[in-house]
Amino acid sequence: MEEEAGSSVRRMVDPDPGYYSPNESIHYVGSPEPRGPLAAFCLASVKDCKILCFETRRYLHTCFDRDFLASSASRRDLWRLLLPLPGIIALATDRGNHELMFMDAAASVRLQRETICYLLSLPQEEREAMEQAENYTFTMEHPAPETVPGSRASRCGVLEADTVAAAKLLERVGFNVVLLSFAHGYNCGGGFEHAGGSQEEAIFRSTSIFLSLWPHRRKDDGPGVLRRGAWIGDFDAALPRKEPFYEHTECGAIYSPHVRIVEGLASDVGRCPKVAVLTVAAQDVGRVKPFRQDLLREKIRTTLWVAATQGHDAVVLGAFGCGYFGNPPEAVADTCEDVLNTEFKGVFHCVVFALLRDRNFSSFAKRFPVVTEEDLASLTGR
């Protein structure tokens, strides 16, 4: 990163913005403490702003066709377009010191492709395990069977972490863990290849779940569909289509029993944490109104029933559908509390709600105690 002559602030935008870390602080020369991002942004040079505009325009024209950019869909999903733009600044609010976040779409695509290529190069036995998937087609008329409450000493709590980090922690201290992916019920992985910011898309980028779910996408899903890049078709030969599991039934789920959390392409995959993933579609309240608490309840029941049936003793949940899909966090927290304290009481040893310190955190923290890594480790005596 260069310093601009005669300026007391480092340049905010490089000609090659792909090397910024996701949470890079801006430091002032001669100042012992980093200042806020707003001050840094205001002091950015005109040249930096021109670079930002150029990279933004280049990103839009590279990744999206003109018809889409002119459509109402692009305006409705504007946040999805803006989030990964090279050099676009997002303020990480409610996270203590407001860090600058830089996301480079081109770098994200490169990393996604490299990760998939790495997974496909693994020994056949490991690959076949990661490709496993089981479909559950529950509906409101034919929901998941009733579950008898168990006798385990259960611990439910809110952990300040993202879903994958929480699952890694539980796996490390000895639990047989399954995590819930707040899925798009129609598009496999949502818009994971566009560097979107949803929980499901983050799981796709940091685990091997692509190998499990992509062969089961809709028959009409693939390169060029829904803004998917042509590169996604490069893996069709290695991952031939199987029975489509999309779109989901209204209370359905896809269970992936062998998912690796990828911790670097040079790592030994056998040492990468192994978890299970339950892919369950959240209600898209923005598209299908009104919000239905009875439907939410059955989706949560599906999640917990499959987790129990598959023998898991720990489950990672969260603010299911409370982001882009517009589910009310108070209703989601209430429903989870009710189901866990009645039908599924004592069924699991540990249920964790993985949440960041955002607007959803307090809704769950009012109903479940906030726990730490040490609290969870103590449950297994490790």
C-alpha positions in Angstrom: 0.0 0.0 0.0 1.5 3.3 -1.0 1.5 6.7 0.8 0.4 9.6 -1.2 3.0 12.4 -1.2 2.2 15.3 1.1 -0.7 13.3 2.7 -1.0 12.0 6.3 -3.2 9.1 5.3 -2.3 6.0 3.4 -4.0 5.3 0.1 -7.3 3.6 0.5 -7.6 2.1 -2.9 -4.7 0.4 -4.8 -4.7 -0.1 -8.6 -4.8 -3.8 -7.6 -7.4 -4.0 -4.7 -7.3 -7.7 -4.5 -4.8 -7.9 -1.6 -6.7 -6.1 1.1 -7.8 -8.2 4.0 -11.5 -8.3 4.8 -11.1 -6.3 7.9 -8.2 -3.9 7.3 -7.9 -0.9 9.5 -6.7 2.5 8.1 -3.8 3.9 10.1 -2.5 7.4 9.9 1.2 8.1 9.6 2.6 9.4 12.9 -0.6 8.4 14.8 -0.5 5.5 17.3 -4.2 4.7 16.9 -6.2 3.9 13.8 -8.9 6.5 13.1 -12.5 5.8 12.1 -13.3 4.7 8.5 -15.5 7.8 7.9 -12.5 10.1 8.5 -10.3 7.9 6.2 -12.9 7.9 3.5 -13.3 11.7 3.6 -9.6 12.1 3.3 -9.3 9.8 0.3 -7.8 11.5 -2.8 -9.7 12.3 -5.9 -7.5 9.8 -7.7 -8.7 7.0 -5.3 -12.3 7.9 -6.1 -11.7 7.6 -9.8 -10.1 4.2 -9.3 -13.1 3.2 -7.2 -15.6 4.3 -10.0 -13.6 2.6 -12.7 -13.4 -0.7 -10.8 -17.1 -0.5 -10.1 -18.1 0.0 -13.7 -15.7 -2.7 -14.8 -17.1 -5.2 -12.3 -20.7 -4.6 -13.4 -20.0 -4.9 -17.1 -17.8 -8.0 -16.6 -20.2 -9.9 -14.4 -23.7 -8.9 -15.6 -25.3 -8.5 -19.0 -27.0 -5.2 -20.0 -30.5 -6.7 -20.0 -30.1 -7.7 -16.4 -28.7 -4.4 -15.3 -31.7 -2.7 -16.9 -34.2 -5.0 -15.3 -36.3 -4.6 -12.2 -34.6 -7.7 -10.7 -31.3 -5.8 -10.6 -32.9 -3.0 -8.6 -34.5 -5.4 -6.3 -31.3 -7.2 -5.7 -29.1 -4.1 -5.7 -27.4 -5.0 -2.4 -26.2 -8.2 -3.9 -24.6 -6.3 -6.8 -22.9 -3.7 -4.6 -21.6 -5.9 -1.8 -18.7 -7.6 -3.7 -17.6 -4.6 -5.8 -13.9 -4.2 -5.9 -13.0 -1.4 -3.5 -16.6 -0.9 -2.3 -16.5 0.0 1.4 -18.9 -1.6 3.9 -19.0 -0.5 7.4 -19.1 -3.4 9.8 -21.6 -1.9 12.2 -22.3 -3.2 15.7 -18.9 -5.0 15.8 -17.0 -2.7 18.2 -14.5 -0.6 16.2 -16.0 0.0 12.8 -13.6 -1.7 10.5 -13.3 -1.2 6.7 -14.2 -4.2 4.7 -12.9 -4.6 1.1 -14.3 -7.4 -1.1 -12.8 -8.1 -4.5 -15.2 -10.1 -6.7 -12.6 -11.3 -9.1 -10.4 -12.6 -6.2 -13.5 -14.3 -4.7 -14.2 -16.2 -8.0 -10.6 -17.3 -8.3 -10.6 -18.6 -4.7 -14.0 -20.4 -5.3 -12.7 -22.1 -8.5 -9.4 -23.1 -6.8 -11.2 -24.6 -3.9 -13.5 -26.6 -6.1 -10.6 -27.9 -8.2 -8.7 -28.8 -5.0 -11.7 -30.8 -3.7 -12.1 -32.6 -7.0 -8.4 -33.6 -7.0 -8.8 -35.5 -3.7 -8.8 -39.3 -3.5 -11.9 -41.0 -4.8 -13.0 -42.3 -1.3 -13.0 -38.8 0.2 -14.7 -37.2 -2.8 -17.5 -39.8 -2.8 -18.0 -39.2 0.9 -18.3 -35.4 0.3 -20.8 -36.0 -2.5 -23.3 -37.7 -0.3 -26.7 -36.1 0.1 -30.1 -37.3 1.3 -33.4 -35.5 0.4 -36.3 -35.1 2.8 -39.6 -34.0 1.2 -41.8 -33.0 4.2 -44.7 -30.7 3.6 -47.3 -29.0 5.9 -49.7 -31.9 5.1 -47.1 -34.5 5.7 -44.6 -33.0 8.2 -41.7 -34.6 10.0 -42.9 -37.3 12.5 -43.3 -36.4 16.2 -40.3 -36.8 18.4 -40.3 -38.0 22.0 -38.4 -35.7 24.4 -35.1 -37.1 25.5 -33.3 -37.4 28.8 -30.0 -35.6 28.0 -28.8 -32.7 30.1 -29.2 -30.1 27.3 -27.4 -26.8 27.0 -28.8 -24.1 24.7 -27.1 -20.8 24.2 -26.1 -17.9 21.9 -22.5 -17.9 20.7 -21.0 -14.8 19.1 -19.6 -16.4 16.0 -20.5 -17.2 12.5 -22.1 -20.6 11.7 -18.9 -22.3 10.4 -16.8 -21.0 13.2 -19.3 -22.3 15.8 -19.4 -25.7 14.0 -15.6 -25.9 14.0 -15.6 -25.2 17.8 -18.1 -27.9 18.6 -16.4 -30.4 16.4 -13.0 -29.6 18.0 -14.3 -30.3 21.6 -15.8 -33.6 20.6 -19.4 -33.2 19.5 -21.0 -34.9 16.5 -22.3 -31.6 15.0 -24.7 -30.6 12.3 -25.2 -27.0 11.2 -28.2 -25.4 9.6 -27.7 -23.6 6.3 -30.4 -20.9 5.7 -30.9 -21.9 2.1 -32.5 -20.5 -1.0 -35.1 -23.0 -1.8 -34.9 -22.5 -5.6 -31.3 -21.7 -6.5 -28.6 -24.1 -5.3 -26.2 -22.1 -3.1 -28.0 -18.8 -3.8 -25.5 -16.6 -5.5 -22.4 -18.1 -3.9 -20.3 -17.5 -7.0 -21.0 -13.8 -7.1 -19.4 -13.2 -3.6 -22.8 -12.5 -2.0 -23.0 -12.0 1.7 -25.6 -14.5 2.9 -25.0 -17.2 5.4 -25.6 -20.0 2.9 -23.2 -18.4 0.4 -20.5 -18.1 3.0 -20.9 -21.8 3.8 -20.5 -22.7 0.1 -17.3 -20.7 -0.1 -15.7 -22.2 3.1 -16.7 -25.8 2.9 -17.0 -28.7 0.5 -20.9 -28.5 0.4 -20.7 -27.6 -3.4 -19.8 -31.3 -4.1 -22.8 -32.5 -2.2 -25.5 -30.1 -3.5 -24.5 -28.9 -7.0 -25.2 -32.2 -8.8 -28.8 -32.0 -7.4 -29.6 -28.5 -8.7 -32.6 -27.8 -10.8 -32.6 -29.1 -14.3 -32.5 -25.6 -15.8 -29.8 -24.3 -13.5 -26.3 -23.8 -14.8 -24.0 -21.4 -16.7 -25.7 -18.3 -17.8 -28.8 -18.9 -15.7 -29.6 -16.4 -12.9 -26.3 -14.5 -13.6 -24.2 -17.6 -13.0 -20.8 -17.3 -14.6 -19.7 -19.6 -17.5 -16.9 -21.0 -15.4 -19.4 -22.9 -13.2 -19.9 -25.3 -16.2 -16.3 -26.4 -16.1 -17.2 -28.9 -13.4 -20.1 -30.6 -15.1 -18.0 -33.6 -16.3 -16.5 -34.2 -12.8 -19.9 -33.7 -11.1 -22.6 -35.1 -13.4 -26.2 -34.2 -12.7 -28.1 -36.5 -10.3 -31.7 -36.5 -9.2 -32.7 -32.8 -8.7 -33.5 -31.8 -5.1 -34.4 -28.2 -6.0 -36.7 -26.6 -5.6 -37.3 -27.7 -2.0 -40.7 -28.9 -0.7 -42.1 -26.3 1.8 -40.9 -28.2 4.9 -38.1 -30.2 3.2 -34.4 -30.5 3.8 -31.2 -31.9 2.3 -28.8 -33.7 4.6 -25.1 -33.7 3.7 -23.4 -36.0 6.2 -19.7 -35.5 5.2 -18.7 -31.9 4.7 -15.2 -30.6 5.2 -14.4 -27.1 6.4 -11.7 -26.0 4.0 -8.8 -24.5 5.9 -6.4 -23.8 3.1 -5.7 -25.5 -0.2 -2.3 -26.8 1.0 -3.8 -28.5 4.1 -4.3 -32.2 4.6 -8.0 -32.7 4.0 -8.0 -35.5 6.6 -7.2 -32.9 9.2 -9.9 -30.5 8.1 -12.9 -30.5 10.5 -15.7 -32.7 9.3 -19.3 -31.7 10.0 -22.8 -32.4 8.6 -24.9 -29.7 7.0 -28.7 -29.5 6.8 -29.9 -27.3 4.0 -33.3 -26.0 4.7 -35.0 -23.2 2.8 -36.0 -20.1 4.8 -39.3 -18.4 4.1 -38.7 -15.6 1.6 -41.1 -13.1 3.1 -40.2 -10.4 0.6 -41.5 -12.5 -2.3 -44.3 -14.5 -0.6 -46.3 -12.6 2.0 -47.3 -12.9 4.8 -44.8 -14.4 7.2 -46.2 -17.7 8.5 -45.2 -18.8 11.9 -46.7 -22.3 11.5 -44.5 -22.8 8.4 -41.5 -21.6 10.3 -42.3 -24.1 13.1 -42.4 -27.0 10.7 -39.1 -26.0 9.1 -37.4 -25.9 12.5 -39.1 -29.3 13.4 -37.7 -30.7 10.2 -34.2 -29.5 11.0 -34.2 -30.9 14.5 -35.9 -34.2 13.5 -33.4 -35.0 10.8 -30.5 -34.0 13.2 -31.8 -36.3 15.9 -32.6 -39.2 13.4 -29.0 -39.0 12.1 -27.6 -39.3 15.6 -26.2 -35.8 16.1 -25.7 -34.6 19.7 -25.0 -30.9 18.8 -26.8 -28.5 16.4 -25.8 -25.1 15.2 -28.8 -22.9 14.5 -29.1 -19.1 14.1 -31.3 -16.2 13.0 -33.0 -18.4 10.4 -34.2 -16.3 7.5 -33.9 -13.0 9.4 -31.6 -11.3 6.9 -32.5 -10.9 3.2 -35.6 -13.1 3.5 -37.2 -10.8 6.0 -38.3 -13.2 8.8 -38.9 -11.4 12.1 -36.2 -12.3 14.6 -38.5 -12.1 17.6 -40.8 -14.7 16.0 -37.9 -17.0 15.0 -36.4 -16.8 18.5 -39.8 -17.5 20.1 -40.5 -20.5 17.9 -37.0 -22.0 18.4 -37.4 -21.6 22.2 -40.8 -23.3 22.2 -39.8 -26.3 20.1 -36.6 -26.9 22.0 -38.4 -26.7 25.4 -41.2 -29.1 24.4 -40.9 -31.7 21.7 -37.1 -31.7 21.4 -36.3 -31.1 25.1 -33.4 -33.3 26.2 -32.8 -34.7 22.6 -29.5 -32.9 22.0 -26.5 -32.4 24.3 -25.9 -28.9 22.9 -27.8 -26.4 20.7 -25.9 -23.2 19.7 -27.3 -20.2 18.0 -24.4 -18.7 16.1 -24.9 -15.0 15.8 -22.8 -11.9 15.1 -23.5 -8.7 17.1 -26.1 -7.4 14.8 -29.8 -6.4 15.1 -30.8 -10.1 15.5 -28.5 -10.8 18.5 -30.7 -9.3 21.3 -33.8 -11.2 20.2 -32.1 -14.6 20.8 -30.0 -13.4 23.8 -33.2 -12.5 25.7 -34.3 -16.2 25.4 -31.1 -18.1 25.6 -27.9 -17.4 27.7 -24.8 -16.1 25.9 -22.1 -18.8 26.0 -18.4 -18.8 25.4 -15.9 -21.2 23.9 -14.9 -22.2 27.4 -18.5 -22.9 28.3 -18.9 -25.3 25.4 -15.6 -27.0 26.0 -16.6 -27.7 29.6 -19.6 -29.7 28.4 -17.3 -32.5 27.2 -14.6 -32.0 29.9 -12.0 -30.9 27.4 
